Amino acid sequence: MSALQQFEKQQYLSLETFRKNGQGVKTPVWFIQNDETLYVRTIAGSGKVKRIKNNGDVKIVPCEANGTPTGEWITAYAIEVTDPESADLVSQLLEKKYGLVQVKAFAAMTALRREKYTVLKIHLQ
């Protein structure tokens, strides 16, 4: 069984990123899977993006909306990707998985706060 199989048909994953002092910060997020890669769309200036720019080593686990794990933690590596093709792919896959109305509602709230999205690309190590 592939370590990624536990993420199939799941709505959320908990993404643990690490501060410079090594302390982990866990955040439940929507995600999509495309082949062997997981993607997360998030606010560009968020803490998780800053922590990943400093240290791409992360841990991930499928979880409930409140962050309660429903599987086994696995080690992965995350990077921010800023190319328009990745952003378009992730938007399409999020809309297919979570529904156009929900995804557009989140996008509208983000735009009202004058924030921009970025994409995190996650690979297993």
Secondary structure, 3 states (H helix, E strand, C coil): CCHHHHHCCCCEEEEEEECCCCCEEEEEEECEEECCEEEEEEECCCHHHHHHHHCCEEEEEEECCCCCECCCCEEEEEEEECCHHHHHHHHHHHHHHHCHHHHHHHHHHHHHCCCCEEEEEEEEC
